[in-house]
């Protein structure tokens, strides 16, 4: 039993030491940058999906148009990038 505990501590310390090496470059600034980047991605994709959903409602109840779909996607892209710009300038 004692040999097992000693062996476990040796392996654990080696693995923990490797984890600590990777832990050095994960700083508060990198985590903040990754969270901002993921927020901006969700913001842009969310705007595009919102305008596609609005088009689907128009298509279901009124009429179907390919040009209107392209317009709504373009408005979604422009809106997404504008909201991302506003979010970056706010922070």
N, CA, C and O atoms as CSV, one atom per row, in Angstrom:
chain,resi,resn,atom,element,x,y,z
A,1,UNK,N,N,0.821,-1.191,0.000
A,1,UNK,CA,C,0.000,0.000,0.000
A,1,UNK,C,C,0.865,1.255,0.000
A,1,UNK,O,O,0.553,2.227,-0.688
A,2,UNK,N,N,1.940,1.237,0.760
A,2,UNK,CA,C,2.823,2.386,0.828
A,2,UNK,C,C,3.521,2.619,-0.502
A,2,UNK,O,O,3.734,3.766,-0.895
A,3,UNK,N,N,3.877,1.549,-1.197
A,3,UNK,CA,C,4.523,1.672,-2.498
A,3,UNK,C,C,3.558,2.308,-3.497
A,3,UNK,O,O,3.951,3.145,-4.309
A,4,UNK,N,N,2.293,1.898,-3.424
A,4,UNK,CA,C,1.296,2.463,-4.322
A,4,UNK,C,C,1.139,3.971,-4.090
A,4,UNK,O,O,1.061,4.740,-5.048
A,5,UNK,N,N,1.091,4.394,-2.822
A,5,UNK,CA,C,0.941,5.811,-2.496
A,5,UNK,C,C,2.166,6.590,-2.960
A,5,UNK,O,O,2.034,7.683,-3.511
A,6,UNK,N,N,3.358,6.037,-2.741
A,6,UNK,CA,C,4.579,6.698,-3.185
A,6,UNK,C,C,4.598,6.821,-4.709
A,6,UNK,O,O,4.937,7.878,-5.242
A,7,UNK,N,N,4.231,5.731,-5.420
A,7,UNK,CA,C,4.188,5.742,-6.884
A,7,UNK,C,C,3.157,6.755,-7.386
A,7,UNK,O,O,3.401,7.466,-8.360
A,8,UNK,N,N,2.011,6.816,-6.719
A,8,UNK,CA,C,0.967,7.763,-7.096
A,8,UNK,C,C,1.461,9.197,-6.928
A,8,UNK,O,O,1.190,10.041,-7.783
A,9,UNK,N,N,2.173,9.488,-5.856
A,9,UNK,CA,C,2.670,10.840,-5.632
A,9,UNK,C,C,3.706,11.231,-6.674
A,9,UNK,O,O,3.740,12.384,-7.103
A,10,UNK,N,N,4.546,10.301,-7.086
A,10,UNK,CA,C,5.549,10.596,-8.103
A,10,UNK,C,C,4.875,10.912,-9.433
A,10,UNK,O,O,5.213,11.904,-10.079
A,11,UNK,N,N,3.932,10.083,-9.841
A,11,UNK,CA,C,3.218,10.312,-11.107
A,11,UNK,C,C,2.399,11.600,-11.025
A,11,UNK,O,O,2.384,12.382,-11.976
A,12,UNK,N,N,1.725,11.826,-9.913
A,12,UNK,CA,C,0.912,13.027,-9.762
A,12,UNK,C,C,1.771,14.282,-9.839
A,12,UNK,O,O,1.375,15.273,-10.453
A,13,UNK,N,N,2.949,14.241,-9.215
A,13,UNK,CA,C,3.809,15.426,-9.249
A,13,UNK,C,C,4.331,15.685,-10.660
A,13,UNK,O,O,4.503,16.839,-11.051
A,14,UNK,N,N,4.588,14.616,-11.436
A,14,UNK,CA,C,5.046,14.812,-12.813
A,14,UNK,C,C,3.929,15.398,-13.668
A,14,UNK,O,O,4.160,16.328,-14.442
A,15,UNK,N,N,2.734,14.865,-13.533
A,15,UNK,CA,C,1.600,15.382,-14.308
A,15,UNK,C,C,1.273,16.796,-13.871
A,15,UNK,O,O,1.008,17.660,-14.708
A,16,UNK,N,N,1.288,17.040,-12.578
A,16,UNK,CA,C,0.976,18.374,-12.070
A,16,UNK,C,C,2.027,19.381,-12.529
A,16,UNK,O,O,1.696,20.532,-12.812
A,17,UNK,N,N,3.271,18.966,-12.606
A,17,UNK,CA,C,4.320,19.851,-13.101
A,17,UNK,C,C,4.098,20.214,-14.551
A,17,UNK,O,O,4.354,21.351,-14.945
A,18,UNK,N,N,3.621,19.264,-15.366
A,18,UNK,CA,C,3.339,19.558,-16.774
A,18,UNK,C,C,2.150,20.495,-16.904
A,18,UNK,O,O,2.131,21.372,-17.768
A,19,UNK,N,N,1.169,20.308,-16.052
A,19,UNK,CA,C,0.017,21.194,-16.081
A,19,UNK,C,C,0.447,22.611,-15.706
A,19,UNK,O,O,-0.034,23.581,-16.292
A,20,UNK,N,N,1.331,22.733,-14.753
A,20,UNK,CA,C,1.805,24.053,-14.339
A,20,UNK,C,C,2.557,24.762,-15.469
A,20,UNK,O,O,2.515,25.989,-15.559
A,21,UNK,N,N,3.240,24.009,-16.325
A,21,UNK,CA,C,3.938,24.637,-17.441
A,21,UNK,C,C,2.941,25.281,-18.403
A,21,UNK,O,O,3.179,26.378,-18.909
A,22,UNK,N,N,1.826,24.595,-18.652
A,22,UNK,CA,C,0.815,25.161,-19.541
A,22,UNK,C,C,0.025,26.263,-18.840
A,22,UNK,O,O,-0.553,27.130,-19.496
A,23,UNK,N,N,0.000,26.229,-17.538
A,23,UNK,CA,C,-0.763,27.210,-16.782
A,23,UNK,C,C,-0.089,28.574,-16.772
A,23,UNK,O,O,-0.737,29.568,-16.445
A,24,UNK,N,N,1.168,28.649,-17.115
A,24,UNK,CA,C,1.896,29.924,-17.071
A,24,UNK,C,C,1.406,30.908,-18.119
A,24,UNK,O,O,1.368,32.109,-17.852
A,25,UNK,N,N,1.031,30.439,-19.300
A,25,UNK,CA,C,0.624,31.368,-20.352
A,25,UNK,C,C,-0.856,31.708,-20.287
A,25,UNK,O,O,-1.318,32.595,-21.005
A,26,UNK,N,N,-1.607,31.016,-19.437
A,26,UNK,CA,C,-3.024,31.349,-19.263
A,26,UNK,C,C,-3.111,32.419,-18.177
A,26,UNK,O,O,-3.111,32.119,-16.984
A,27,UNK,N,N,-3.183,33.653,-18.613
A,27,UNK,CA,C,-3.249,34.763,-17.674
A,27,UNK,C,C,-4.640,35.386,-17.725
A,27,UNK,O,O,-5.497,34.986,-18.513
A,28,UNK,N,N,-4.830,36.355,-16.877
A,28,UNK,CA,C,-6.119,37.045,-16.832
A,28,UNK,C,C,-6.392,37.784,-18.142
A,28,UNK,O,O,-7.536,37.854,-18.590
A,29,UNK,N,N,-5.350,38.331,-18.750
A,29,UNK,CA,C,-5.524,39.055,-20.016
A,29,UNK,C,C,-5.947,38.127,-21.150
A,29,UNK,O,O,-6.788,38.492,-21.972
A,30,UNK,N,N,-5.372,36.937,-21.195
A,30,UNK,CA,C,-5.734,35.985,-22.258
A,30,UNK,C,C,-7.159,35.496,-22.070
A,30,UNK,O,O,-7.900,35.359,-23.043
A,31,UNK,N,N,-7.547,35.233,-20.837
A,31,UNK,CA,C,-8.928,34.807,-20.587
A,31,UNK,C,C,-9.900,35.923,-20.949
A,31,UNK,O,O,-10.964,35.660,-21.508
A,32,UNK,N,N,-9.546,37.158,-20.639
A,32,UNK,CA,C,-10.402,38.298,-21.002
A,32,UNK,C,C,-10.507,38.437,-22.525
A,32,UNK,O,O,-11.589,38.693,-23.053
A,33,UNK,N,N,-9.393,38.268,-23.222
A,33,UNK,CA,C,-9.411,38.379,-24.685
A,33,UNK,C,C,-10.247,37.261,-25.306
A,33,UNK,O,O,-11.000,37.505,-26.249
A,34,UNK,N,N,-10.123,36.050,-24.793
A,34,UNK,CA,C,-10.921,34.939,-25.324
A,34,UNK,C,C,-12.407,35.135,-25.044
A,34,UNK,O,O,-13.245,34.808,-25.884
A,35,UNK,N,N,-12.736,35.663,-23.879
A,35,UNK,CA,C,-14.154,35.895,-23.586
A,35,UNK,C,C,-14.725,37.000,-24.477
A,35,UNK,O,O,-15.867,36.909,-24.927
A,36,UNK,N,N,-13.930,38.043,-24.730
A,36,UNK,CA,C,-14.387,39.112,-25.620
A,36,UNK,C,C,-14.550,38.591,-27.045
A,36,UNK,O,O,-15.512,38.936,-27.731
A,37,UNK,N,N,-13.616,37.768,-27.485
A,37,UNK,CA,C,-13.696,37.212,-28.835
A,37,UNK,C,C,-14.916,36.305,-28.994
A,37,UNK,O,O,-15.603,36.364,-30.014
A,38,UNK,N,N,-15.187,35.471,-27.997
A,38,UNK,CA,C,-16.367,34.605,-28.095
A,38,UNK,C,C,-17.650,35.423,-28.016
A,38,UNK,O,O,-18.631,35.099,-28.686
A,39,UNK,N,N,-17.656,36.479,-27.206
A,39,UNK,CA,C,-18.827,37.364,-27.136
A,39,UNK,C,C,-19.096,38.018,-28.485
A,39,UNK,O,O,-20.243,38.103,-28.923
A,40,UNK,N,N,-18.044,38.476,-29.134
A,40,UNK,CA,C,-18.217,39.120,-30.440
A,40,UNK,C,C,-18.697,38.114,-31.484
A,40,UNK,O,O,-19.523,38.449,-32.334
A,41,UNK,N,N,-18.193,36.899,-31.425
A,41,UNK,CA,C,-18.644,35.863,-32.359
A,41,UNK,C,C,-20.120,35.555,-32.194
A,41,UNK,O,O,-20.862,35.470,-33.172
A,42,UNK,N,N,-20.546,35.387,-30.926
A,42,UNK,CA,C,-21.965,35.133,-30.683
A,42,UNK,C,C,-22.824,36.324,-31.096
A,42,UNK,O,O,-23.944,36.150,-31.574
A,43,UNK,N,N,-22.305,37.515,-30.913
A,43,UNK,CA,C,-23.047,38.722,-31.284
A,43,UNK,C,C,-23.275,38.784,-32.789
A,43,UNK,O,O,-24.388,39.055,-33.240
A,44,UNK,N,N,-22.234,38.536,-33.560
A,44,UNK,CA,C,-22.351,38.604,-35.024
A,44,UNK,C,C,-23.248,37.485,-35.543
A,44,UNK,O,O,-24.155,37.732,-36.338
A,45,UNK,N,N,-22.996,36.256,-35.095
A,45,UNK,CA,C,-23.805,35.116,-35.565
A,45,UNK,C,C,-25.251,35.263,-35.107
A,45,UNK,O,O,-26.175,34.912,-35.840
A,46,UNK,N,N,-25.450,35.782,-33.893
A,46,UNK,CA,C,-26.816,35.977,-33.391
A,46,UNK,C,C,-27.597,36.974,-34.221
A,46,UNK,O,O,-28.780,36.761,-34.487
A,47,UNK,N,N,-26.961,38.059,-34.635
A,47,UNK,CA,C,-27.639,39.040,-35.486
A,47,UNK,C,C,-28.004,38.453,-36.845
A,47,UNK,O,O,-29.099,38.685,-37.358
A,48,UNK,N,N,-27.092,37.702,-37.413
A,48,UNK,CA,C,-27.381,37.084,-38.719
A,48,UNK,C,C,-28.543,36.107,-38.591
A,48,UNK,O,O,-29.446,36.102,-39.428
A,49,UNK,N,N,-28.526,35.279,-37.546
A,49,UNK,CA,C,-29.615,34.316,-37.354
A,49,UNK,C,C,-30.946,35.000,-37.058
A,49,UNK,O,O,-32.005,34.514,-37.457
A,50,UNK,N,N,-30.885,36.128,-36.358
A,50,UNK,CA,C,-32.109,36.872,-36.088
A,50,UNK,C,C,-32.755,37.370,-37.377
A,50,UNK,O,O,-33.967,37.244,-37.554
A,51,UNK,N,N,-31.957,37.931,-38.272
A,51,UNK,CA,C,-32.515,38.434,-39.530
A,51,UNK,C,C,-32.955,37.296,-40.448
A,51,UNK,O,O,-33.899,37.464,-41.220
A,52,UNK,N,N,-32.299,36.156,-40.381
A,52,UNK,CA,C,-32.772,34.998,-41.150
A,52,UNK,C,C,-34.109,34.519,-40.595
A,52,UNK,O,O,-34.990,34.127,-41.361
A,53,UNK,N,N,-34.273,34.545,-39.265
A,53,UNK,CA,C,-35.556,34.154,-38.669
A,53,UNK,C,C,-36.665,35.118,-39.060
A,53,UNK,O,O,-37.795,34.700,-39.311
A,54,UNK,N,N,-36.348,36.402,-39.111
A,54,UNK,CA,C,-37.349,37.382,-39.558
A,54,UNK,C,C,-37.742,37.114,-41.008
A,54,UNK,O,O,-38.917,37.199,-41.364
A,55,UNK,N,N,-36.752,36.789,-41.846
A,55,UNK,CA,C,-37.064,36.458,-43.240
A,55,UNK,C,C,-37.944,35.211,-43.313
A,55,UNK,O,O,-38.878,35.158,-44.113
A,56,UNK,N,N,-37.654,34.208,-42.485
A,56,UNK,CA,C,-38.464,32.989,-42.511
A,56,UNK,C,C,-39.912,33.275,-42.126
A,56,UNK,O,O,-40.832,32.666,-42.672
A,57,UNK,N,N,-40.116,34.194,-41.194
A,57,UNK,CA,C,-41.492,34.576,-40.850
A,57,UNK,C,C,-42.175,35.281,-42.011
A,57,UNK,O,O,-43.345,35.024,-42.296
A,58,UNK,N,N,-41.451,36.169,-42.681
A,58,UNK,CA,C,-42.015,36.848,-43.850
A,58,UNK,C,C,-42.319,35.835,-44.946
A,58,UNK,O,O,-43.352,35.917,-45.610
A,59,UNK,N,N,-41.416,34.884,-45.129
A,59,UNK,CA,C,-41.609,33.862,-46.155
A,59,UNK,C,C,-42.826,32.989,-45.838
A,59,UNK,O,O,-43.572,32.603,-46.738
A,60,UNK,N,N,-43.016,32.689,-44.581
A,60,UNK,CA,C,-44.126,31.810,-44.187
A,60,UNK,C,C,-45.482,32.494,-44.362
A,60,UNK,O,O,-46.434,31.872,-44.834
A,61,UNK,N,N,-45.571,33.762,-43.985
A,61,UNK,CA,C,-46.877,34.424,-43.971
A,61,UNK,C,C,-47.148,35.328,-45.170
A,61,UNK,O,O,-48.311,35.577,-45.489
A,62,UNK,N,N,-46.112,35.828,-45.845
A,62,UNK,CA,C,-46.365,36.757,-46.941
A,62,UNK,C,C,-45.941,36.190,-48.296
A,62,UNK,O,O,-46.783,35.733,-49.068
A,63,UNK,N,N,-44.651,36.218,-48.583
A,63,UNK,CA,C,-44.186,35.760,-49.897
A,63,UNK,C,C,-42.748,35.273,-49.782
A,63,UNK,O,O,-42.074,35.490,-48.775
A,64,UNK,N,N,-42.297,34.608,-50.840
A,64,UNK,CA,C,-40.946,34.053,-50.879
A,64,UNK,C,C,-40.139,34.820,-51.921
A,64,UNK,O,O,-40.585,35.005,-53.053
A,65,UNK,N,N,-38.929,35.270,-51.520
A,65,UNK,CA,C,-38.098,36.037,-52.436
A,65,UNK,C,C,-36.628,35.798,-52.108
A,65,UNK,O,O,-36.207,35.952,-50.962
A,66,UNK,N,N,-35.854,35.421,-53.118
A,66,UNK,CA,C,-34.423,35.191,-52.919
A,66,UNK,C,C,-33.693,36.499,-52.689
A,66,UNK,O,O,-32.770,36.558,-51.876
A,67,UNK,N,N,-34.088,37.536,-53.385
A,67,UNK,CA,C,-33.446,38.840,-53.225
A,67,UNK,C,C,-33.679,39.380,-51.816
A,67,UNK,O,O,-32.775,39.963,-51.217
A,68,UNK,N,N,-34.883,39.188,-51.286
A,68,UNK,CA,C,-35.179,39.617,-49.932
A,68,UNK,C,C,-34.333,38.846,-48.916
A,68,UNK,O,O,-33.902,39.411,-47.911
A,69,UNK,N,N,-34.095,37.557,-49.177
A,69,UNK,CA,C,-33.235,36.754,-48.301
A,69,UNK,C,C,-31.816,37.304,-48.289
A,69,UNK,O,O,-31.205,37.440,-47.229
A,70,UNK,N,N,-31.294,37.621,-49.473
A,70,UNK,CA,C,-29.935,38.173,-49.565
A,70,UNK,C,C,-29.866,39.518,-48.846
A,70,UNK,O,O,-28.880,39.808,-48.168
A,71,UNK,N,N,-30.900,40.335,-48.989
A,71,UNK,CA,C,-30.927,41.630,-48.314
A,71,UNK,C,C,-30.929,41.450,-46.800
A,71,UNK,O,O,-30.203,42.145,-46.089
A,72,UNK,N,N,-31.739,40.524,-46.309
A,72,UNK,CA,C,-31.800,40.300,-44.867
A,72,UNK,C,C,-30.487,39.747,-44.322
A,72,UNK,O,O,-30.076,40.115,-43.221
A,73,UNK,N,N,-29.828,38.878,-45.066
A,73,UNK,CA,C,-28.522,38.364,-44.625
A,73,UNK,C,C,-27.499,39.492,-44.598
A,73,UNK,O,O,-26.708,39.587,-43.659
A,74,UNK,N,N,-27.505,40.341,-45.612
A,74,UNK,CA,C,-26.567,41.465,-45.634
A,74,UNK,C,C,-26.842,42.439,-44.484
A,74,UNK,O,O,-25.907,42.935,-43.855
A,75,UNK,N,N,-28.112,42.712,-44.209
A,75,UNK,CA,C,-28.454,43.588,-43.084
A,75,UNK,C,C,-28.018,42.938,-41.769
A,75,UNK,O,O,-27.552,43.630,-40.864
A,76,UNK,N,N,-28.165,41.625,-41.656
A,76,UNK,CA,C,-27.713,40.917,-40.457
A,76,UNK,C,C,-26.212,41.003,-40.270
A,76,UNK,O,O,-25.732,41.188,-39.151
A,77,UNK,N,N,-25.461,40.869,-41.366
A,77,UNK,CA,C,-23.997,40.972,-41.293
A,77,UNK,C,C,-23.583,42.390,-40.895
A,77,UNK,O,O,-22.733,42.568,-40.022
A,78,UNK,N,N,-24.176,43.385,-41.526
A,78,UNK,CA,C,-23.845,44.774,-41.205
A,78,UNK,C,C,-24.226,45.089,-39.763
A,78,UNK,O,O,-23.461,45.728,-39.041
A,79,UNK,N,N,-25.390,44.647,-39.351
A,79,UNK,CA,C,-25.837,44.881,-37.982
A,79,UNK,C,C,-24.924,44.182,-36.975
A,79,UNK,O,O,-24.601,44.746,-35.930
A,80,UNK,N,N,-24.511,42.957,-37.290
A,80,UNK,CA,C,-23.618,42.228,-36.398
A,80,UNK,C,C,-22.278,42.906,-36.233
A,80,UNK,O,O,-21.775,43.031,-35.116
A,81,UNK,N,N,-21.694,43.345,-37.337
A,81,UNK,CA,C,-20.410,44.020,-37.246
A,81,UNK,C,C,-20.529,45.393,-36.585
A,81,UNK,O,O,-19.613,45.827,-35.888
A,82,UNK,N,N,-21.634,46.063,-36.797
A,82,UNK,CA,C,-21.829,47.351,-36.115
A,82,UNK,C,C,-21.939,47.151,-34.607
A,82,UNK,O,O,-21.326,47.886,-33.834
A,83,UNK,N,N,-22.720,46.157,-34.191
A,83,UNK,CA,C,-22.850,45.879,-32.759
A,83,UNK,C,C,-21.531,45.414,-32.152
A,83,UNK,O,O,-21.236,45.729,-30.999
A,84,UNK,N,N,-20.733,44.666,-32.920
A,84,UNK,CA,C,-19.412,44.259,-32.443
A,84,UNK,C,C,-18.513,45.482,-32.280
A,84,UNK,O,O,-17.772,45.580,-31.303
A,85,UNK,N,N,-18.573,46.408,-33.224
A,85,UNK,CA,C,-17.788,47.643,-33.130
A,85,UNK,C,C,-18.184,48.447,-31.904
A,85,UNK,O,O,-17.322,48.959,-31.190
A,86,UNK,N,N,-19.473,48.562,-31.659
A,86,UNK,CA,C,-19.954,49.303,-30.488
A,86,UNK,C,C,-19.487,48.617,-29.203
A,86,UNK,O,O,-19.099,49.289,-28.248
A,87,UNK,N,N,-19.523,47.283,-29.177
A,87,UNK,CA,C,-19.082,46.550,-27.985
A,87,UNK,C,C,-17.586,46.714,-27.747
A,87,UNK,O,O,-17.148,46.812,-26.601
A,88,UNK,N,N,-16.798,46.746,-28.821
A,88,UNK,CA,C,-15.356,46.924,-28.657
A,88,UNK,C,C,-15.044,48.342,-28.176
A,88,UNK,O,O,-14.200,48.527,-27.299
A,89,UNK,N,N,-15.709,49.325,-28.737
A,89,UNK,CA,C,-15.431,50.706,-28.351
A,89,UNK,C,C,-15.917,51.004,-26.942
A,89,UNK,O,O,-15.376,51.884,-26.273
A,90,UNK,N,N,-16.930,50.283,-26.487
A,90,UNK,CA,C,-17.436,50.491,-25.133
A,90,UNK,C,C,-16.423,49.987,-24.109
A,90,UNK,O,O,-16.273,50.577,-23.039
A,91,UNK,N,N,-15.733,48.903,-24.435
A,91,UNK,CA,C,-14.767,48.327,-23.498
A,91,UNK,C,C,-13.453,48.942,-23.739
A,91,UNK,O,O,-12.481,48.608,-23.062
